[in-house]
């Protein structure tokens, strides 16, 4: 049997793919006919932010990818296989602080490593070293022995990020992770997340209600229609890179302001239910332009 040449090798499946996904809760349709693919190119996952009207299915999509829900119709695939249950390859960070209150920062970050130690096959010293490294990366080294009630909101979200990254997930799901934070802390956390993504390169799906946050964090912005939710706009070319640029500096740049305009205008059209001249609502994956 002839070994295929590299050029003939099978293309790996997308990290996450949705195929005509519809989700119904009783008589309410949360998502309808959602399709997309998020590839991993040269070891780099995409950073996708998701905005849209309240109740349009953004969080439902995250729960589908996480394996907490199953589609009513269609399918969600993770690395080519149906997402039937949660897995270590997917981490999730919620709006509410989710640290274990009886564990210190170090113990929280170690938690997943400890309960999966047999499958991970790393000894106690290696687990501790990994946890300590992540605690350093998220800037919590001086607080490693504190309990969650002794930390600020921003520090607690740093713990959640470190705990999720400890399992080295290929996919990180974030549901309005910074919405409960004050503005200075929120900007600080945005910068930290962009830095970590550029260093570690997981695929990230992040729900937010802030257009500026969506543009700063991501390289790809999805805008959902009102329920039943669909991807009305998939905006990529207009989004400038933000690695190494503090949020307040980025926001003053012309290309950032242009991107915010593009996303805001697309969001306005979706919120107003504006139809195009071809076939009803704005088609999925259509690029927005000023």
Backbone as JSON, one array per atom type, in Angstrom:
{
  "sequence": "XXXXXXXXXXXXXXXXXXXXXXXXXXXXXXXXXXXXXXXXXXXXXXXXXXXXXXXXXXXXXXXXXXXXXXXXXXXXXXXXXXXXXXXXXXXXXXXXXXXXXXXXXXXXXXXXXXXXXXXXXXXXXXXXXXXXXXXXXXXXXXXXXXXXXXXXXXXXXXXXXXXXXXXXXXXXXXXXXXXXXXXXXXXXXXXXXXXXXXXXXXXXXXXXXXXXXXXXXXXXXXXXXXXXXXXXXXXXXXXXXXXXXXXXXXXXXXXXXXXXXXXXXXXXXXXXXXXXXXXXXXXXXXXXXX",
  "N": [[0.85, -1.2, 0.0], [0.61, 2.15, -0.89], [2.06, 4.93, 0.7], [0.44, 7.95, 1.3], [1.4, 11.03, -0.25], [2.52, 14.07, 1.43], [0.97, 16.24, 0.42], [-1.26, 14.89, -0.31], [-2.41, 14.04, 1.94], [-5.1, 13.58, 4.25], [-7.22, 16.31, 4.98], [-7.33, 17.74, 8.17], [-10.22, 17.64, 10.32], [-12.38, 20.49, 11.09], [-11.84, 22.25, 14.22], [-14.16, 22.92, 15.63], [-17.4, 22.37, 14.43], [-20.54, 23.22, 13.1], [-23.47, 21.83, 11.85], [-26.18, 22.71, 10.28], [-27.71, 23.34, 12.64], [-30.38, 23.25, 14.86], [-32.14, 24.29, 17.73], [-34.63, 23.6, 20.0], [-36.7, 24.52, 22.73], [-39.28, 23.19, 24.03], [-41.96, 24.96, 22.77], [-40.43, 27.07, 22.02], [-37.99, 28.28, 19.85], [-34.61, 28.38, 19.96], [-32.2, 28.42, 18.47], [-31.69, 28.3, 14.94], [-30.99, 26.42, 12.15], [-28.13, 26.73, 12.1], [-24.9, 26.96, 10.85], [-21.42, 26.46, 10.67], [-17.81, 26.54, 10.5], [-14.86, 26.14, 12.35], [-11.61, 26.24, 11.86], [-8.33, 24.94, 12.72], [-5.34, 26.37, 12.19], [-2.06, 25.79, 11.34], [-1.49, 25.12, 14.0], [-2.76, 27.11, 15.39], [-5.62, 28.24, 17.03], [-8.8, 29.8, 16.39], [-10.02, 33.0, 17.56], [-13.1, 33.81, 18.47], [-15.62, 36.14, 18.89], [-18.94, 36.63, 20.1], [-21.83, 38.36, 19.57], [-25.11, 39.77, 20.07], [-28.74, 40.26, 20.15], [-30.45, 40.02, 23.34], [-31.35, 36.77, 24.44], [-30.99, 35.4, 22.06], [-29.73, 33.0, 21.64], [-26.99, 32.75, 22.07], [-25.6, 31.82, 24.4], [-26.69, 29.3, 24.42], [-25.45, 28.15, 22.19], [-22.78, 27.95, 23.12], [-23.17, 26.06, 25.15], [-23.91, 23.86, 23.64], [-21.51, 23.32, 22.25], [-19.91, 22.74, 24.42], [-20.99, 20.35, 25.2], [-23.05, 20.13, 26.97], [-25.62, 20.39, 26.1], [-27.74, 18.99, 23.51], [-28.32, 19.21, 19.99], [-31.6, 19.83, 18.65], [-32.09, 19.4, 16.02], [-29.77, 18.62, 13.38], [-26.15, 18.76, 13.86], [-23.41, 19.12, 16.18], [-19.99, 19.14, 15.87], [-16.91, 18.22, 17.31], [-13.66, 18.32, 16.59], [-14.29, 16.58, 14.53], [-15.95, 14.66, 15.65], [-19.17, 13.91, 17.09], [-20.38, 16.18, 19.57], [-21.21, 14.92, 22.26], [-21.02, 14.89, 24.98], [-19.52, 16.56, 27.86], [-15.95, 17.31, 27.84], [-12.37, 16.98, 28.5], [-11.06, 18.41, 26.62], [-12.37, 20.77, 26.31], [-12.81, 23.81, 27.9], [-14.68, 25.84, 30.19], [-15.75, 29.08, 31.05], [-17.58, 31.06, 33.16], [-19.92, 33.83, 33.63], [-20.48, 34.23, 36.34], [-18.44, 33.96, 39.21], [-16.55, 31.06, 39.64], [-14.93, 29.58, 41.33], [-13.87, 27.05, 43.67], [-14.97, 27.5, 46.89], [-13.77, 26.58, 49.23], [-11.2, 26.0, 48.67], [-7.79, 27.0, 48.14], [-6.17, 29.42, 45.93], [-4.04, 28.05, 44.63], [-4.85, 25.38, 45.07], [-7.29, 25.36, 43.74], [-6.46, 25.7, 41.05], [-4.98, 23.4, 40.77], [-6.93, 21.47, 40.89], [-8.32, 20.15, 38.65], [-6.14, 18.86, 37.5], [-5.45, 17.09, 39.51], [-7.72, 15.37, 39.81], [-7.72, 14.16, 37.37], [-5.34, 12.83, 37.21], [-4.46, 10.17, 36.69], [-5.17, 9.67, 34.03], [-3.83, 11.76, 32.8], [-1.22, 11.2, 33.42], [0.9, 12.46, 34.84], [3.2, 13.26, 37.37], [3.08, 14.19, 40.92], [4.86, 16.32, 41.41], [5.19, 17.42, 38.87], [2.57, 18.22, 38.36], [2.2, 20.19, 40.29], [4.17, 22.01, 39.49], [3.15, 22.78, 37.03], [0.75, 24.02, 37.77], [1.75, 26.15, 39.32], [3.13, 27.57, 37.38], [1.03, 28.47, 35.73], [-0.35, 30.05, 37.56], [1.51, 32.06, 37.89], [1.47, 33.09, 35.27], [-1.06, 34.27, 35.07], [-0.83, 36.28, 36.86], [-1.14, 35.89, 39.65], [0.61, 35.08, 41.59], [1.37, 36.29, 44.15], [-0.89, 35.72, 45.55], [-1.4, 33.05, 45.85], [-1.99, 31.4, 48.04], [-4.35, 32.27, 49.04], [-7.92, 32.3, 49.71], [-10.97, 32.16, 47.72], [-12.82, 34.12, 48.72], [-11.17, 36.05, 49.63], [-10.25, 37.4, 47.49], [-10.4, 39.79, 44.76], [-13.0, 40.49, 42.27], [-11.87, 40.44, 39.67], [-9.51, 39.02, 40.19], [-10.6, 36.57, 40.91], [-11.66, 35.74, 38.46], [-9.3, 35.41, 37.1], [-8.33, 33.16, 38.41], [-10.23, 31.3, 37.51], [-9.62, 31.26, 34.76], [-6.96, 30.3, 34.8], [-7.4, 27.78, 35.98], [-8.94, 26.55, 34.01], [-7.13, 26.54, 31.84], [-5.21, 24.85, 32.8], [-5.85, 22.25, 32.14], [-5.16, 22.19, 29.55], [-6.99, 22.79, 27.36], [-8.23, 22.5, 24.01], [-10.24, 24.04, 23.23], [-11.8, 26.91, 24.42], [-14.47, 28.15, 26.16], [-16.37, 30.98, 26.77], [-18.61, 32.76, 28.65], [-19.79, 35.77, 28.73], [-17.57, 36.67, 30.43], [-16.41, 38.87, 31.72], [-18.3, 40.69, 32.44], [-19.26, 41.38, 34.97], [-17.34, 42.88, 36.12], [-15.59, 45.87, 37.23], [-14.81, 48.73, 35.14], [-11.93, 49.41, 34.79], [-10.74, 46.98, 35.69], [-11.9, 45.2, 33.94], [-10.8, 45.98, 31.46], [-8.15, 45.34, 31.98], [-8.35, 42.56, 32.23], [-9.16, 41.9, 29.65], [-6.84, 42.49, 28.18], [-5.08, 40.63, 29.32], [-6.29, 38.21, 28.5], [-6.08, 38.3, 25.68], [-3.31, 38.25, 25.48], [-2.72, 35.7, 26.59], [-4.1, 34.05, 24.76], [-2.64, 34.54, 22.39], [-0.28, 33.39, 23.11], [-0.83, 30.71, 23.79], [-2.78, 29.71, 22.08], [-5.44, 28.44, 21.97], [-8.7, 27.51, 20.62], [-11.13, 29.93, 20.89], [-14.36, 30.75, 21.97], [-16.27, 33.44, 22.72], [-18.82, 35.0, 24.41], [-20.21, 38.22, 24.46], [-21.59, 41.43, 25.4], [-20.56, 43.78, 24.63], [-19.53, 45.84, 22.06], [-17.01, 47.06, 21.64], [-15.39, 45.43, 23.25], [-15.74, 42.98, 21.93], [-14.5, 43.53, 19.45], [-11.88, 44.14, 20.26], [-10.95, 41.77, 21.51], [-11.16, 39.63, 19.64], [-10.44, 37.87, 16.51], [-12.37, 37.36, 14.81], [-15.74, 38.13, 14.46], [-18.99, 37.27, 15.36], [-22.34, 38.06, 14.65], [-25.43, 37.6, 15.95], [-28.81, 36.97, 14.91], [-32.03, 38.15, 16.11], [-33.95, 35.92, 18.21], [-35.46, 33.16, 16.53], [-32.05, 32.28, 16.79], [-29.48, 32.98, 14.43], [-26.37, 33.07, 12.61], [-25.89, 36.1, 11.51], [-23.97, 37.89, 10.58], [-20.59, 37.36, 9.82], [-17.74, 38.54, 10.65], [-14.55, 39.31, 9.62], [-12.35, 40.38, 8.06], [-12.36, 43.07, 8.71], [-11.43, 43.31, 11.29], [-8.91, 44.48, 13.37], [-5.58, 43.39, 14.43], [-4.77, 42.9, 17.92], [-2.8, 42.15, 19.64], [-0.44, 42.73, 22.17], [-1.17, 45.35, 22.48], [-2.49, 47.67, 24.64], [-5.95, 47.9, 25.72], [-7.07, 50.59, 25.9], [-5.3, 52.05, 24.36], [-5.56, 50.75, 21.88], [-8.2, 51.42, 21.29], [-8.07, 54.03, 20.45], [-7.05, 54.01, 17.95], [-7.31, 54.39, 14.39], [-8.05, 52.19, 12.78], [-9.25, 50.52, 14.62], [-11.46, 52.02, 15.44], [-12.83, 52.1, 13.02], [-13.43, 49.38, 12.73], [-15.13, 49.01, 14.93], [-17.22, 50.63, 14.09], [-18.08, 49.18, 11.81], [-18.97, 46.75, 12.99], [-20.9, 47.71, 14.78], [-22.76, 48.9, 13.03], [-23.61, 46.65, 11.61], [-24.76, 45.22, 13.72], [-26.81, 46.99, 14.37], [-28.4, 46.81, 12.08], [-29.22, 44.14, 12.22], [-30.6, 44.17, 14.69], [-32.69, 45.84, 14.03], [-33.98, 44.3, 12.24], [-33.54, 44.58, 9.52], [-33.92, 43.93, 6.08], [-32.27, 42.42, 3.27], [-31.86, 42.93, -0.3], [-32.17, 40.57, -1.55], [-33.05, 37.92, -0.35], [-34.86, 38.07, 2.06], [-33.94, 38.07, 5.49], [-30.64, 39.23, 6.43], [-28.05, 37.32, 5.07], [-26.43, 34.41, 6.52], [-22.95, 34.47, 7.43], [-22.33, 36.67, 5.84], [-20.23, 39.37, 5.04], [-19.79, 42.4, 6.81], [-19.73, 45.79, 5.81], [-18.69, 49.22, 5.98]],
  "CA": [[0.0, 0.0, 0.0], [1.42, 3.36, -1.03], [1.82, 5.98, 1.68], [0.11, 9.2, 0.58], [2.29, 12.18, -0.14], [1.97, 15.1, 2.34], [-0.05, 17.04, -0.23], [-2.43, 14.07, -0.48], [-2.92, 13.67, 3.25], [-6.45, 14.07, 4.52], [-7.31, 17.56, 5.72], [-7.95, 17.5, 9.47], [-11.53, 18.3, 10.45], [-12.38, 21.71, 11.92], [-11.89, 22.05, 15.65], [-15.59, 22.91, 15.92], [-18.23, 22.53, 13.23], [-21.98, 23.09, 13.27], [-24.14, 21.48, 10.6], [-27.63, 22.97, 10.26], [-28.14, 23.1, 14.02], [-31.58, 23.88, 15.4], [-32.42, 23.92, 19.12], [-35.95, 24.0, 20.49], [-37.09, 24.23, 24.09], [-40.74, 23.22, 23.92], [-42.42, 25.69, 21.59], [-39.49, 28.15, 21.74], [-36.81, 27.92, 19.04], [-33.49, 29.23, 20.36], [-31.3, 28.51, 17.32], [-32.27, 27.66, 13.76], [-30.19, 26.21, 10.93], [-26.82, 27.36, 12.28], [-23.79, 26.2, 10.29], [-20.13, 27.15, 10.62], [-16.63, 25.71, 10.76], [-13.72, 26.88, 12.91], [-10.43, 25.39, 11.69], [-7.09, 25.24, 13.44], [-4.36, 26.52, 11.13], [-0.68, 25.84, 11.83], [-1.49, 25.06, 15.45], [-3.43, 28.28, 15.96], [-7.06, 28.26, 17.03], [-9.42, 31.1, 16.19], [-10.69, 33.69, 18.67], [-14.38, 34.28, 17.94], [-16.55, 36.74, 19.84], [-20.33, 36.48, 19.67], [-22.74, 39.36, 20.11], [-26.44, 39.69, 19.51], [-29.79, 40.64, 21.09], [-30.69, 39.09, 24.45], [-32.23, 35.64, 24.15], [-30.85, 34.95, 20.67], [-29.12, 31.68, 21.55], [-25.53, 32.78, 22.16], [-25.18, 30.89, 25.45], [-27.09, 27.96, 23.98], [-24.4, 27.64, 21.31], [-21.65, 27.53, 23.96], [-23.55, 24.82, 25.84], [-23.85, 22.79, 22.64], [-20.1, 22.99, 22.02], [-19.4, 22.14, 25.65], [-21.56, 19.03, 25.39], [-24.09, 20.17, 28.0], [-26.88, 20.26, 25.38], [-27.66, 18.39, 22.19], [-29.23, 19.87, 19.06], [-32.87, 19.19, 18.28], [-31.81, 18.95, 14.65], [-28.39, 18.91, 12.99], [-25.13, 18.24, 14.76], [-22.2, 19.86, 16.53], [-18.83, 18.26, 15.84], [-15.66, 18.69, 17.89], [-12.59, 17.54, 15.95], [-14.87, 15.58, 13.66], [-16.83, 13.74, 16.36], [-20.3, 14.59, 17.72], [-20.17, 16.66, 20.94], [-22.29, 14.28, 23.0], [-20.83, 15.05, 26.43], [-18.34, 17.41, 28.15], [-14.65, 16.65, 27.77], [-11.21, 17.76, 28.95], [-10.6, 19.26, 25.52], [-13.16, 22.0, 26.32], [-12.94, 24.49, 29.18], [-15.75, 26.83, 30.16], [-15.65, 30.13, 32.05], [-18.9, 31.69, 33.24], [-20.01, 35.19, 34.15], [-20.38, 34.13, 37.79], [-17.17, 33.41, 39.66], [-16.85, 29.65, 39.83], [-13.9, 28.9, 42.1], [-14.31, 26.31, 44.85], [-14.73, 28.44, 48.0], [-13.0, 25.96, 50.32], [-9.85, 25.73, 48.18], [-6.95, 28.16, 47.85], [-5.89, 29.63, 44.51], [-3.22, 26.93, 44.16], [-5.65, 24.16, 45.08], [-8.27, 25.47, 42.65], [-5.78, 25.47, 39.77], [-4.55, 22.0, 40.77], [-8.06, 20.56, 41.04], [-8.51, 19.31, 37.48], [-4.95, 18.03, 37.33], [-5.48, 16.03, 40.52], [-8.76, 14.36, 39.57], [-7.41, 13.48, 36.1], [-3.91, 12.51, 37.24], [-4.17, 8.87, 36.09], [-5.26, 9.81, 32.58], [-2.8, 12.69, 32.34], [0.07, 10.53, 33.64], [1.95, 13.36, 35.32], [3.35, 13.05, 38.81], [2.68, 15.31, 41.79], [5.78, 17.45, 41.23], [4.88, 18.04, 37.58], [1.27, 18.89, 38.49], [2.42, 21.41, 41.06], [4.92, 22.94, 38.66], [2.23, 23.3, 36.0], [-0.16, 24.95, 38.44], [2.5, 27.34, 39.71], [3.43, 28.32, 36.17], [-0.19, 29.15, 35.31], [-0.62, 31.1, 38.55], [2.41, 33.16, 37.52], [1.05, 33.67, 34.0], [-2.24, 35.12, 35.25], [-0.51, 37.34, 37.8], [-1.69, 35.63, 40.99], [1.63, 34.48, 42.46], [1.32, 36.76, 45.54], [-2.18, 35.35, 46.16], [-1.59, 31.62, 45.62], [-2.49, 30.72, 49.23], [-5.6, 32.9, 49.48], [-9.19, 31.67, 49.34], [-11.73, 33.04, 46.82], [-13.46, 35.27, 49.37], [-10.12, 37.04, 49.89], [-9.83, 37.93, 46.19], [-11.32, 40.66, 44.03], [-13.67, 39.82, 41.17], [-10.91, 40.2, 38.6], [-8.61, 37.94, 40.61], [-11.33, 35.31, 40.85], [-11.73, 35.32, 37.07], [-7.96, 34.92, 36.76], [-8.28, 31.79, 38.9], [-11.03, 30.48, 36.59], [-8.87, 31.11, 33.52], [-5.83, 29.41, 35.08], [-7.91, 26.43, 36.22], [-9.33, 25.99, 32.72], [-5.95, 26.32, 31.01], [-4.4, 23.76, 33.38], [-6.17, 21.02, 31.42], [-4.72, 22.41, 28.17], [-8.1, 22.56, 26.42], [-8.09, 23.07, 22.68], [-11.38, 24.94, 23.06], [-12.17, 27.65, 25.62], [-15.79, 28.75, 26.0], [-16.47, 32.04, 27.76], [-19.95, 33.35, 28.6], [-19.72, 37.09, 29.37], [-16.71, 36.44, 31.6], [-15.93, 40.09, 32.38], [-19.4, 41.65, 32.53], [-19.5, 41.78, 36.35], [-16.15, 43.58, 36.62], [-15.51, 47.31, 36.98], [-14.2, 49.0, 33.84], [-10.47, 49.23, 34.76], [-10.42, 45.56, 35.81], [-12.34, 44.56, 32.7], [-9.77, 46.25, 30.45], [-6.97, 44.56, 32.37], [-8.62, 41.17, 31.91], [-9.15, 41.78, 28.19], [-5.45, 42.45, 27.74], [-4.53, 39.35, 29.76], [-6.83, 37.13, 27.69], [-5.46, 38.38, 24.36], [-1.93, 37.8, 25.64], [-2.72, 34.25, 26.77], [-4.49, 33.41, 23.51], [-1.55, 34.61, 21.43], [0.81, 32.53, 23.57], [-1.23, 29.31, 23.92], [-3.5, 29.46, 20.83], [-6.65, 27.61, 21.91], [-9.85, 28.09, 19.94], [-11.95, 30.58, 21.92], [-15.66, 31.34, 21.67], [-16.56, 34.33, 23.85], [-20.03, 35.81, 24.32], [-20.11, 39.52, 25.12], [-22.57, 42.44, 24.97], [-19.81, 45.0, 24.33], [-18.93, 45.84, 20.73], [-15.58, 47.35, 21.77], [-14.74, 44.22, 23.76], [-15.76, 41.98, 20.86], [-13.5, 43.9, 18.45], [-10.54, 44.07, 20.84], [-10.54, 40.41, 21.84], [-11.25, 38.57, 18.63], [-10.07, 38.05, 15.1], [-13.58, 37.03, 14.06], [-16.91, 38.53, 15.25], [-20.28, 36.82, 14.87], [-23.51, 38.78, 15.13], [-26.61, 36.75, 15.87], [-30.12, 37.58, 14.75], [-32.97, 37.91, 17.19], [-34.41, 34.54, 18.23], [-34.46, 32.1, 16.65], [-30.75, 32.82, 16.44], [-28.62, 32.55, 13.33], [-25.22, 33.95, 12.41], [-26.24, 37.03, 10.45], [-22.71, 38.43, 10.07], [-19.32, 36.74, 10.22], [-16.87, 39.66, 10.28], [-13.15, 38.96, 9.85], [-11.37, 41.26, 7.42], [-12.38, 44.41, 9.29], [-10.97, 43.28, 12.69], [-7.45, 44.65, 13.45], [-4.93, 42.64, 15.51], [-4.63, 43.67, 19.16], [-1.76, 41.58, 20.5], [0.58, 43.66, 22.66], [-1.69, 46.72, 22.51], [-3.5, 47.84, 25.7], [-7.25, 48.26, 25.15], [-7.3, 52.02, 25.74], [-4.49, 52.49, 23.22], [-6.19, 50.21, 20.68], [-9.46, 52.12, 21.02], [-7.79, 55.33, 19.84], [-6.52, 53.81, 16.61], [-8.31, 54.56, 13.34], [-8.56, 50.91, 12.3], [-10.14, 49.99, 15.65], [-12.71, 52.78, 15.36], [-13.51, 51.65, 11.82], [-13.98, 48.06, 13.01], [-16.27, 49.2, 15.82], [-18.31, 51.13, 13.24], [-18.57, 48.07, 10.98], [-19.72, 45.81, 13.83], [-22.07, 48.41, 15.31], [-23.72, 49.05, 11.95], [-24.19, 45.33, 11.35], [-25.63, 44.91, 14.86], [-27.99, 47.83, 14.24], [-29.24, 46.24, 11.03], [-29.82, 42.91, 12.75], [-31.56, 44.52, 15.74], [-33.85, 46.44, 13.39], [-34.59, 43.34, 11.32], [-33.44, 45.09, 8.14], [-33.78, 42.87, 5.09], [-31.53, 42.82, 2.07], [-32.68, 42.95, -1.51], [-32.18, 39.26, -2.19], [-33.94, 36.88, 0.17], [-35.23, 38.17, 3.46], [-32.94, 38.55, 6.44], [-29.23, 39.22, 6.03], [-27.64, 35.93, 5.01], [-25.33, 34.04, 7.38], [-21.58, 34.6, 6.95], [-22.12, 37.85, 5.0], [-19.33, 40.35, 5.62], [-20.31, 43.75, 6.95], [-18.82, 46.84, 5.34], [-19.26, 50.54, 6.18]],
  "C": [[0.88, 1.24, 0.0], [1.05, 4.38, 0.03], [1.52, 7.28, 0.96], [1.15, 10.27, 0.8], [1.67, 13.2, 0.81], [0.85, 15.91, 1.72], [-1.36, 16.27, -0.38], [-3.07, 13.7, 0.86], [-4.28, 14.31, 3.5], [-6.38, 15.36, 5.33], [-7.96, 17.3, 7.07], [-9.28, 18.22, 9.57], [-11.41, 19.59, 11.23], [-12.38, 21.36, 13.4], [-13.35, 22.0, 16.12], [-16.35, 23.15, 14.62], [-19.69, 22.35, 13.62], [-22.6, 22.82, 11.91], [-25.65, 21.61, 10.77], [-28.27, 22.68, 11.63], [-29.38, 23.92, 14.36], [-31.79, 23.37, 16.82], [-33.78, 24.47, 19.51], [-36.09, 23.61, 21.95], [-38.61, 24.33, 24.15], [-41.15, 23.92, 22.64], [-41.47, 26.82, 21.19], [-38.3, 27.63, 20.95], [-35.69, 28.89, 19.36], [-32.52, 29.47, 19.21], [-31.95, 27.81, 16.14], [-31.26, 27.62, 12.62], [-28.84, 26.92, 11.0], [-25.72, 26.43, 11.74], [-22.53, 27.06, 10.3], [-19.03, 26.12, 10.79], [-15.53, 26.61, 11.28], [-12.49, 25.99, 12.83], [-9.31, 25.78, 12.65], [-5.98, 25.23, 12.4], [-2.97, 26.68, 11.74], [-0.61, 25.89, 13.37], [-2.18, 26.2, 16.15], [-4.94, 28.12, 15.89], [-7.58, 29.67, 16.83], [-9.92, 31.68, 17.51], [-11.94, 34.33, 18.08], [-15.18, 34.9, 19.07], [-17.94, 36.74, 19.23], [-21.16, 37.55, 20.35], [-24.1, 39.22, 19.44], [-27.48, 40.07, 20.55], [-29.95, 39.59, 22.2], [-31.65, 37.99, 24.01], [-32.11, 35.08, 22.75], [-30.1, 33.64, 20.52], [-27.61, 31.64, 21.67], [-25.02, 31.77, 23.2], [-25.57, 29.45, 25.11], [-26.03, 27.34, 23.09], [-23.2, 27.17, 22.13], [-21.95, 26.21, 24.65], [-23.57, 23.63, 24.89], [-22.41, 22.35, 22.41], [-19.51, 22.29, 23.23], [-19.9, 20.72, 25.85], [-22.6, 18.97, 26.47], [-25.49, 20.01, 27.39], [-26.64, 19.53, 24.07], [-28.65, 19.1, 21.27], [-30.54, 19.1, 18.91], [-32.76, 18.63, 16.87], [-30.37, 19.34, 14.32], [-27.41, 18.33, 13.98], [-24.0, 19.23, 14.98], [-21.06, 18.86, 16.59], [-17.63, 18.95, 16.48], [-14.56, 17.77, 17.38], [-13.15, 16.36, 15.17], [-15.82, 14.61, 14.31], [-17.98, 14.51, 17.02], [-20.0, 14.96, 19.17], [-21.32, 16.15, 21.81], [-22.2, 14.49, 24.5], [-19.65, 16.01, 26.65], [-17.05, 16.6, 28.06], [-13.54, 17.56, 28.21], [-10.69, 18.69, 27.87], [-11.34, 20.58, 25.44], [-13.22, 22.55, 27.74], [-14.01, 25.56, 29.08], [-15.6, 27.79, 31.33], [-16.95, 30.94, 32.01], [-18.8, 33.13, 33.73], [-19.85, 35.19, 35.67], [-19.04, 33.49, 38.15], [-17.4, 31.97, 40.12], [-15.75, 28.89, 40.57], [-14.52, 28.13, 43.27], [-13.99, 27.14, 46.08], [-13.85, 27.9, 49.11], [-11.56, 25.65, 49.92], [-9.1, 27.03, 47.93], [-6.8, 28.32, 46.34], [-5.11, 28.44, 43.95], [-4.05, 25.65, 44.06], [-6.72, 24.19, 44.0], [-7.64, 25.15, 41.31], [-5.34, 24.02, 39.65], [-5.72, 21.02, 40.64], [-8.23, 19.61, 39.86], [-7.34, 18.38, 37.25], [-4.97, 16.85, 38.3], [-6.51, 14.96, 40.17], [-8.54, 13.6, 38.26], [-5.98, 12.96, 36.05], [-3.58, 11.17, 36.57], [-4.2, 8.95, 34.57], [-4.16, 10.72, 32.04], [-1.4, 12.12, 32.48], [1.18, 11.52, 33.95], [1.98, 13.28, 36.84], [3.04, 14.33, 39.59], [3.55, 16.54, 41.58], [5.47, 18.19, 39.92], [3.54, 18.77, 37.63], [1.43, 20.21, 39.23], [3.16, 22.45, 40.23], [4.02, 23.58, 37.6], [1.29, 24.33, 36.6], [0.55, 26.25, 38.8], [2.82, 28.2, 38.49], [2.2, 29.1, 35.69], [-0.56, 30.28, 36.27], [0.27, 32.32, 38.27], [1.9, 33.86, 36.27], [-0.15, 34.61, 34.16], [-2.05, 36.16, 36.36], [-1.02, 37.15, 39.21], [-0.66, 35.03, 41.95], [1.57, 34.99, 43.9], [0.08, 36.28, 46.29], [-2.42, 33.84, 46.13], [-2.19, 30.89, 46.82], [-3.77, 31.35, 49.79], [-6.8, 32.08, 49.02], [-10.0, 32.66, 48.5], [-12.34, 34.26, 47.49], [-12.46, 36.38, 49.71], [-9.65, 37.73, 48.62], [-10.86, 38.89, 45.62], [-11.98, 39.87, 42.9], [-12.72, 39.49, 40.02], [-9.94, 39.07, 38.94], [-9.31, 36.59, 40.55], [-11.48, 34.82, 39.41], [-10.36, 34.85, 36.57], [-7.79, 33.47, 37.22], [-9.04, 30.87, 37.94], [-10.29, 30.23, 35.28], [-7.71, 30.13, 33.72], [-6.29, 27.98, 35.26], [-8.31, 25.78, 34.91], [-8.12, 25.66, 31.86], [-5.07, 25.18, 31.53], [-4.64, 22.45, 32.64], [-5.79, 21.09, 29.95], [-5.85, 22.15, 27.17], [-7.79, 23.16, 25.06], [-9.18, 24.1, 22.42], [-11.7, 25.58, 24.4], [-13.45, 28.4, 25.34], [-16.02, 29.75, 27.12], [-17.8, 32.77, 27.6], [-19.97, 34.64, 29.41], [-18.81, 37.07, 30.59], [-16.33, 37.69, 32.37], [-17.06, 41.09, 32.67], [-19.65, 42.14, 33.96], [-18.37, 42.62, 36.93], [-16.27, 45.09, 36.38], [-14.67, 47.55, 35.74], [-12.67, 48.85, 33.84], [-10.06, 47.76, 34.83], [-10.79, 44.82, 34.54], [-11.31, 44.77, 31.59], [-8.5, 45.45, 30.72], [-7.15, 43.1, 31.99], [-8.66, 40.94, 30.39], [-7.71, 41.64, 27.67], [-4.79, 41.13, 28.11], [-5.0, 38.22, 28.84], [-6.22, 37.13, 26.29], [-4.01, 37.88, 24.42], [-1.86, 36.28, 25.76], [-3.09, 33.53, 25.48], [-3.36, 33.42, 22.5], [-0.36, 33.73, 21.84], [0.44, 31.05, 23.48], [-2.03, 28.82, 22.72], [-4.63, 28.43, 20.92], [-7.67, 28.26, 20.98], [-10.77, 28.65, 21.01], [-13.25, 31.07, 21.3], [-16.07, 32.14, 22.89], [-17.8, 35.17, 23.57], [-19.82, 37.12, 25.07], [-21.25, 40.42, 24.62], [-21.88, 43.74, 24.57], [-19.18, 44.9, 22.95], [-17.43, 46.09, 20.81], [-14.82, 46.12, 22.28], [-14.66, 43.15, 22.68], [-14.67, 42.26, 19.83], [-12.1, 43.75, 19.01], [-10.07, 42.63, 21.01], [-10.29, 39.55, 20.62], [-10.57, 38.91, 17.32], [-11.27, 37.77, 14.2], [-14.78, 37.34, 14.95], [-18.17, 38.01, 14.58], [-21.37, 37.69, 15.47], [-24.73, 37.91, 14.88], [-27.87, 37.58, 15.62], [-30.92, 37.44, 16.04], [-33.5, 36.49, 17.08], [-35.51, 34.31, 17.2], [-33.13, 32.52, 16.05], [-30.11, 32.15, 15.23], [-27.42, 33.48, 13.3], [-25.53, 34.85, 11.22], [-25.0, 37.61, 9.78], [-21.54, 37.66, 10.67], [-18.23, 37.7, 9.75], [-15.42, 39.32, 10.63], [-12.19, 40.02, 9.33], [-11.27, 42.62, 8.09], [-11.76, 44.47, 10.68], [-9.46, 43.41, 12.75], [-6.85, 43.79, 14.56], [-4.74, 43.52, 16.73], [-3.53, 43.15, 20.08], [-0.73, 42.64, 20.87], [0.12, 45.1, 22.74], [-2.71, 46.83, 23.64], [-4.83, 48.31, 25.12], [-7.46, 49.75, 24.93], [-6.48, 52.61, 24.6], [-5.12, 52.03, 21.91], [-7.42, 51.02, 20.29], [-9.27, 53.48, 20.37], [-7.29, 55.21, 18.42], [-7.63, 53.85, 15.56], [-8.9, 53.23, 12.9], [-9.49, 50.26, 13.32], [-11.49, 50.7, 15.58], [-13.51, 52.36, 14.13], [-14.16, 50.29, 12.05], [-15.19, 48.14, 13.92], [-17.47, 49.71, 15.03], [-18.93, 50.01, 12.42], [-19.46, 47.14, 11.8], [-21.0, 46.46, 14.35], [-23.15, 48.55, 14.25], [-24.39, 47.72, 11.63], [-25.15, 44.94, 12.47], [-26.93, 45.72, 14.78], [-28.95, 47.25, 13.21], [-29.95, 44.98, 11.52], [-30.9, 43.24, 13.77], [-32.83, 45.12, 15.15], [-34.54, 45.51, 12.41], [-34.55, 43.79, 9.88], [-33.19, 43.93, 7.18], [-32.98, 43.37, 3.9], [-32.42, 42.65, 0.85], [-32.84, 41.57, -2.14], [-33.23, 38.31, -1.62], [-34.14, 37.02, 1.67], [-34.12, 38.7, 4.33], [-31.54, 38.43, 5.88], [-28.72, 37.79, 6.11], [-26.5, 35.64, 5.96], [-23.99, 34.17, 6.65], [-21.35, 35.76, 6.0], [-21.22, 38.84, 5.72], [-20.01, 41.71, 5.7], [-19.27, 44.74, 6.45], [-19.48, 48.19, 5.61], [-19.74, 51.13, 4.87]]
}
